[in-house]
Amino acid sequence: MIKRLMFGFSAVALSMTVASTAHAQAHFGVSAGVSMPTSTFGDAVKSGYNASALLSYSVPLAPIGVRAEFGYNRFDYDGGGGNTQILDGAVNLLVSSPGASLIKPYVTGGLGVYRTKWTSTGLLTGESTNTKLGFNGGAGIAFGLSGFQTHLEARYVYITKESGNDAVNYVPISFGILF
């Protein structure tokens, strides 16, 4: 009987200790990498680069988190003579494997606002800008390190069409650090 009682008290004390240390956490981070255009957008531009500022919110040991991202992508035109720049603000849901682990695979997806600017230089000079709703989804691997976390992820981004134009789609592959 005493063994059962001691086991019960130990289990309750352990669960209270875990619960008290499992407070929600907010992290700031940065990421950068290569962006590969797809579809008809890929016919017009070369692979480019991306950089983002991240704000992540999660509860330890919970499989779901939220991440706000503010990003920049740049693609040069295939034949030279200009570029396309994309500024975005997106909110994404992250779903990872539950529990504490140094390596955690996850899936992510969300929506955002994407401001696309096309700039032409050379013989025909000019620029055009529009702002559209976009969607993204992908997967990554998070690596927990002492005091910070890194991640490697790939996503597919789809920016809705403007009448008469094709949609803009690309795949950013990025490496990031969360503090």
Summary of the structure (lengths in Angstrom):
residues: 179
radius of gyration: 21.6
end to end distance: 47.6
largest distance: 90.2
contacts: 535
relative contact order: 0.19
helix: 15%
strand: 64%
